[in-house]
Amino acid sequence: MIRNFQGAATTCYVALHPSLKGVTGKYYYDCNEYKPSKLARDEALAKNLWDFSNNLVNASLKI
């Protein structure tokens, strides 16, 4: 059986490291902060995704 003991390393690092207390809205990979891709920073695309998701949830509640 292969085990990956580092699978949650970044999540644990960000959640528990004292220097990151109060830090929000950042993107981390391999315990390092990175700038998100251009698509991830597209506010119009984010709004479209939010609106679509919200409409989908609201439609499912009406059933």
TORKOL-4160 file (C-alpha; in steps of 0.2 Angstrom, whole numbers, padded with zeros to 4 digits, m for minus):
63
<pt num="1" X="0000" Y="0000" Z="0000"/>
<pt num="2" X="0007" Y="0017" Z="m0005"/>
<pt num="3" X="0004" Y="0031" Z="0007"/>
<pt num="4" X="0006" Y="0050" Z="0004"/>
<pt num="5" X="0009" Y="0058" Z="0021"/>
<pt num="6" X="0011" Y="0075" Z="0013"/>
<pt num="7" X="m0006" Y="0076" Z="0005"/>
<pt num="8" X="m0012" Y="0088" Z="0018"/>
<pt num="9" X="0004" Y="0097" Z="0022"/>
<pt num="10" X="m0001" Y="0113" Z="0014"/>
<pt num="11" X="m0018" Y="0114" Z="0021"/>
<pt num="12" X="m0011" Y="0110" Z="0039"/>
<pt num="13" X="0003" Y="0123" Z="0036"/>
<pt num="14" X="m0009" Y="0137" Z="0031"/>
<pt num="15" X="m0021" Y="0132" Z="0045"/>
<pt num="16" X="m0009" Y="0131" Z="0059"/>
<pt num="17" X="0007" Y="0141" Z="0056"/>
<pt num="18" X="0007" Y="0156" Z="0068"/>
<pt num="19" X="0014" Y="0168" Z="0054"/>
<pt num="20" X="m0002" Y="0165" Z="0044"/>
<pt num="21" X="m0014" Y="0170" Z="0058"/>
<pt num="22" X="m0027" Y="0181" Z="0050"/>
<pt num="23" X="m0021" Y="0179" Z="0032"/>
<pt num="24" X="m0035" Y="0176" Z="0020"/>
<pt num="25" X="m0038" Y="0177" Z="0001"/>
<pt num="26" X="m0021" Y="0169" Z="m0003"/>
<pt num="27" X="m0016" Y="0154" Z="m0014"/>
<pt num="28" X="m0004" Y="0141" Z="m0007"/>
<pt num="29" X="0004" Y="0126" Z="m0016"/>
<pt num="30" X="0018" Y="0115" Z="m0008"/>
<pt num="31" X="0017" Y="0127" Z="0007"/>
<pt num="32" X="0022" Y="0142" Z="m0003"/>
<pt num="33" X="0011" Y="0157" Z="m0008"/>
<pt num="34" X="0009" Y="0159" Z="m0027"/>
<pt num="35" X="0000" Y="0171" Z="m0037"/>
<pt num="36" X="m0016" Y="0163" Z="m0044"/>
<pt num="37" X="m0018" Y="0161" Z="m0063"/>
<pt num="38" X="m0026" Y="0175" Z="m0074"/>
<pt num="39" X="m0042" Y="0166" Z="m0075"/>
<pt num="40" X="m0043" Y="0164" Z="m0056"/>
<pt num="41" X="m0041" Y="0183" Z="m0054"/>
<pt num="42" X="m0055" Y="0187" Z="m0067"/>
<pt num="43" X="m0068" Y="0196" Z="m0057"/>
<pt num="44" X="m0081" Y="0196" Z="m0071"/>
<pt num="45" X="m0079" Y="0177" Z="m0073"/>
<pt num="46" X="m0080" Y="0175" Z="m0054"/>
<pt num="47" X="m0096" Y="0185" Z="m0054"/>
<pt num="48" X="m0103" Y="0174" Z="m0068"/>
<pt num="49" X="m0099" Y="0158" Z="m0058"/>
<pt num="50" X="m0106" Y="0165" Z="m0042"/>
<pt num="51" X="m0123" Y="0170" Z="m0051"/>
<pt num="52" X="m0124" Y="0153" Z="m0060"/>
<pt num="53" X="m0121" Y="0143" Z="m0044"/>
<pt num="54" X="m0133" Y="0154" Z="m0035"/>
<pt num="55" X="m0147" Y="0152" Z="m0048"/>
<pt num="56" X="m0143" Y="0133" Z="m0048"/>
<pt num="57" X="m0145" Y="0132" Z="m0029"/>
<pt num="58" X="m0161" Y="0142" Z="m0029"/>
<pt num="59" X="m0169" Y="0132" Z="m0043"/>
<pt num="60" X="m0165" Y="0116" Z="m0034"/>
<pt num="61" X="m0174" Y="0123" Z="m0018"/>
<pt num="62" X="m0190" Y="0126" Z="m0028"/>
<pt num="63" X="m0192" Y="0108" Z="m0033"/>
